[in-house]
Amino acid sequence: MKLFFFFAFLAVLATTVLAWEKEDHEIFDLVSELEAAEGKGTTFYSWLNVPSTASTSEISKAYRKMSMQLHPDKNPDVKDIHKRFARLGVVATILRNPEGRKRYDFFYKNGVPKWRGTGYYYSRFRPGLGTVLVFLIILTSGLHLLVQKMNYKRDLARIDTIRQQAKSAAWGPKAIPLEGQRKVKVNLGGEESMNNRWIEMVVEGQNVYMLDPSGHMYPLDTSAATPPSVSSTWFIASIISLVRKVVPAKIPVFEENIIVEEDDTSSTAGSESGKSSTQDKENGMKAARLPTTMAGGKRRKGGAKKR
């Protein structure tokens, strides 16, 4: 419903903007120029010094009088006198024309709109193609982000409703928490909905889980809703997707290779250590035999000395 009102507001705004015509834009420019040159709040009537109810003849008389005062020949040294004199002629032409005066009187009573339509600003500032594209990207991305926020709030409310239904089915009308797990069925279409979409759920304390046919339980909480983010808007998401396609992914390093290499290294080291240990044993045996021979010789010499 909120989305409907939002688009309805945009439709009304677009209708209002499209209602301004070329003659309206001319009046907008004159009002802005007149206030900038003659002072804030200056109107066509106040500049001619006539009331808003003045007749066409009174306006013509006031115009002739003021045109003599602002004539460039009588004010050769006055800055922008030519612009003021030409502006006076345009103002008098609008007020002396019934259709033009009707248009101006509308803005005189209701005020000149601050937003004057994209066509008005485009014709005045003439933005380039790049500026227009940037503006459209920012506008559409902002609208996309707004829709994301609305969907996120809606999903949170729906999750809370389903959780309450599951707890109510598990604990009964008194809503007293029970110990252990309670397996229940909840209608995703709503309790009063004709669209029956039943799903099995498990309630354990304050936790609610969704149960799939294989028996796995998935928690149903606020993490199940996708929060809005700038990176999820269409333009940023498109850039991220394009970068992932262009930039090659890193080659994964499997642990099995490392283990095999370690095993090979360890086996090599083991064989080398085995060889070294064998050599150590052989050297040890030689060393052990050498002291025994020397010790026997000393005993024989000793025995010979005792004799």
LINHU-V888898 format. One record per residue. N is the residue number from 1. RES is the residue in one small letter. PSI is psi in whole degrees, -180 to 180 (999 if undefined). Layout:
BEGIN
n=N res=RES psi=PSI
n=N res=RES psi=PSI
END
This chain:
BEGIN
n=1 res=m psi=-42
n=2 res=k psi=-38
n=3 res=l psi=-36
n=4 res=f psi=-45
n=5 res=f psi=-35
n=6 res=f psi=-48
n=7 res=f psi=-30
n=8 res=a psi=-39
n=9 res=f psi=-41
n=10 res=l psi=-37
n=11 res=a psi=-42
n=12 res=v psi=-41
n=13 res=l psi=-43
n=14 res=a psi=-38
n=15 res=t psi=-40
n=16 res=t psi=-41
n=17 res=v psi=-42
n=18 res=l psi=-14
n=19 res=a psi=-23
n=20 res=w psi=131
n=21 res=e psi=-178
n=22 res=k psi=-40
n=23 res=e psi=-35
n=24 res=d psi=-42
n=25 res=h psi=-35
n=26 res=e psi=-40
n=27 res=i psi=-40
n=28 res=f psi=-46
n=29 res=d psi=-44
n=30 res=l psi=-42
n=31 res=v psi=-44
n=32 res=s psi=-44
n=33 res=e psi=-39
n=34 res=l psi=-43
n=35 res=e psi=-34
n=36 res=a psi=-34
n=37 res=a psi=-38
n=38 res=e psi=-11
n=39 res=g psi=152
n=40 res=k psi=134
n=41 res=g psi=1
n=42 res=t psi=130
n=43 res=t psi=173
n=44 res=f psi=-40
n=45 res=y psi=-43
n=46 res=s psi=-32
n=47 res=w psi=-38
n=48 res=l psi=-7
n=49 res=n psi=46
n=50 res=v psi=155
n=51 res=p psi=165
n=52 res=s psi=-13
n=53 res=t psi=10
n=54 res=a psi=147
n=55 res=s psi=172
n=56 res=t psi=-38
n=57 res=s psi=-38
n=58 res=e psi=-37
n=59 res=i psi=-41
n=60 res=s psi=-41
n=61 res=k psi=-44
n=62 res=a psi=-35
n=63 res=y psi=-45
n=64 res=r psi=-40
n=65 res=k psi=-44
n=66 res=m psi=-31
n=67 res=s psi=-31
n=68 res=m psi=-35
n=69 res=q psi=-36
n=70 res=l psi=12
n=71 res=h psi=134
n=72 res=p psi=-29
n=73 res=d psi=-30
n=74 res=k psi=-10
n=75 res=n psi=63
n=76 res=p psi=-26
n=77 res=d psi=3
n=78 res=v psi=132
n=79 res=k psi=139
n=80 res=d psi=28
n=81 res=i psi=-33
n=82 res=h psi=-40
n=83 res=k psi=-41
n=84 res=r psi=-39
n=85 res=f psi=-41
n=86 res=a psi=-37
n=87 res=r psi=-37
n=88 res=l psi=-41
n=89 res=g psi=-39
n=90 res=v psi=-42
n=91 res=v psi=-45
n=92 res=a psi=-37
n=93 res=t psi=-41
n=94 res=i psi=-45
n=95 res=l psi=-25
n=96 res=r psi=-10
n=97 res=n psi=125
n=98 res=p psi=-44
n=99 res=e psi=-44
n=100 res=g psi=-39
n=101 res=r psi=-35
n=102 res=k psi=-42
n=103 res=r psi=-46
n=104 res=y psi=-40
n=105 res=d psi=-32
n=106 res=f psi=-47
n=107 res=f psi=-27
n=108 res=y psi=-36
n=109 res=k psi=-37
n=110 res=n psi=-11
n=111 res=g psi=149
n=112 res=v psi=130
n=113 res=p psi=144
n=114 res=k psi=-39
n=115 res=w psi=114
n=116 res=r psi=15
n=117 res=g psi=149
n=118 res=t psi=-34
n=119 res=g psi=-37
n=120 res=y psi=-51
n=121 res=y psi=-35
n=122 res=y psi=-41
n=123 res=s psi=-25
n=124 res=r psi=-43
n=125 res=f psi=-20
n=126 res=r psi=63
n=127 res=p psi=151
n=128 res=g psi=175
n=129 res=l psi=-40
n=130 res=g psi=-42
n=131 res=t psi=-42
n=132 res=v psi=-43
n=133 res=l psi=-43
n=134 res=v psi=-43
n=135 res=f psi=-44
n=136 res=l psi=-38
n=137 res=i psi=-45
n=138 res=i psi=-42
n=139 res=l psi=-50
n=140 res=t psi=-36
n=141 res=s psi=-39
n=142 res=g psi=-42
n=143 res=l psi=-39
n=144 res=h psi=-42
n=145 res=l psi=-38
n=146 res=l psi=-41
n=147 res=v psi=-38
n=148 res=q psi=-43
n=149 res=k psi=-41
n=150 res=m psi=-42
n=151 res=n psi=-36
n=152 res=y psi=-44
n=153 res=k psi=-40
n=154 res=r psi=-41
n=155 res=d psi=-39
n=156 res=l psi=-42
n=157 res=a psi=-39
n=158 res=r psi=-42
n=159 res=i psi=-44
n=160 res=d psi=-39
n=161 res=t psi=-44
n=162 res=i psi=-39
n=163 res=r psi=-43
n=164 res=q psi=-39
n=165 res=q psi=-42
n=166 res=a psi=-43
n=167 res=k psi=-39
n=168 res=s psi=-39
n=169 res=a psi=-31
n=170 res=a psi=-36
n=171 res=w psi=-14
n=172 res=g psi=179
n=173 res=p psi=-25
n=174 res=k psi=-16
n=175 res=a psi=42
n=176 res=i psi=121
n=177 res=p psi=135
n=178 res=l psi=152
n=179 res=e psi=156
n=180 res=g psi=-178
n=181 res=q psi=139
n=182 res=r psi=120
n=183 res=k psi=125
n=184 res=v psi=171
n=185 res=k psi=135
n=186 res=v psi=138
n=187 res=n psi=112
n=188 res=l psi=-22
n=189 res=g psi=-7
n=190 res=g psi=155
n=191 res=e psi=-35
n=192 res=e psi=8
n=193 res=s psi=146
n=194 res=m psi=-15
n=195 res=n psi=98
n=196 res=n psi=111
n=197 res=r psi=84
n=198 res=w psi=143
n=199 res=i psi=142
n=200 res=e psi=137
n=201 res=m psi=160
n=202 res=v psi=130
n=203 res=v psi=124
n=204 res=e psi=102
n=205 res=g psi=-128
n=206 res=q psi=0
n=207 res=n psi=140
n=208 res=v psi=133
n=209 res=y psi=148
n=210 res=m psi=134
n=211 res=l psi=121
n=212 res=d psi=169
n=213 res=p psi=-27
n=214 res=s psi=-7
n=215 res=g psi=0
n=216 res=h psi=142
n=217 res=m psi=132
n=218 res=y psi=127
n=219 res=p psi=139
n=220 res=l psi=101
n=221 res=d psi=-165
n=222 res=t psi=-21
n=223 res=s psi=-15
n=224 res=a psi=-18
n=225 res=a psi=142
n=226 res=t psi=115
n=227 res=p psi=152
n=228 res=p psi=148
n=229 res=s psi=152
n=230 res=v psi=-34
n=231 res=s psi=-14
n=232 res=s psi=-5
n=233 res=t psi=159
n=234 res=w psi=-40
n=235 res=f psi=-49
n=236 res=i psi=-41
n=237 res=a psi=-36
n=238 res=s psi=-41
n=239 res=i psi=-44
n=240 res=i psi=-43
n=241 res=s psi=-40
n=242 res=l psi=-41
n=243 res=v psi=-39
n=244 res=r psi=-31
n=245 res=k psi=-36
n=246 res=v psi=-47
n=247 res=v psi=124
n=248 res=p psi=144
n=249 res=a psi=152
n=250 res=k psi=142
n=251 res=i psi=123
n=252 res=p psi=143
n=253 res=v psi=117
n=254 res=f psi=141
n=255 res=e psi=-26
n=256 res=e psi=-39
n=257 res=n psi=-42
n=258 res=i psi=-40
n=259 res=i psi=-41
n=260 res=v psi=-44
n=261 res=e psi=-40
n=262 res=e psi=-39
n=263 res=d psi=-42
n=264 res=d psi=-44
n=265 res=t psi=-43
n=266 res=s psi=-37
n=267 res=s psi=-40
n=268 res=t psi=-44
n=269 res=a psi=-35
n=270 res=g psi=-40
n=271 res=s psi=-41
n=272 res=e psi=-41
n=273 res=s psi=-33
n=274 res=g psi=-44
n=275 res=k psi=-44
n=276 res=s psi=-37
n=277 res=s psi=-37
n=278 res=t psi=-43
n=279 res=q psi=-39
n=280 res=d psi=-40
n=281 res=k psi=-44
n=282 res=e psi=-44
n=283 res=n psi=-37
n=284 res=g psi=-40
n=285 res=m psi=-42
n=286 res=k psi=-43
n=287 res=a psi=-35
n=288 res=a psi=-38
n=289 res=r psi=-34
n=290 res=l psi=-48
n=291 res=p psi=-34
n=292 res=t psi=-43
n=293 res=t psi=-43
n=294 res=m psi=-40
n=295 res=a psi=-39
n=296 res=g psi=-39
n=297 res=g psi=-40
n=298 res=k psi=-39
n=299 res=r psi=-40
n=300 res=r psi=-41
n=301 res=k psi=-40
n=302 res=g psi=-46
n=303 res=g psi=-35
n=304 res=a psi=-35
n=305 res=k psi=-34
n=306 res=k psi=-34
n=307 res=r psi=999
END
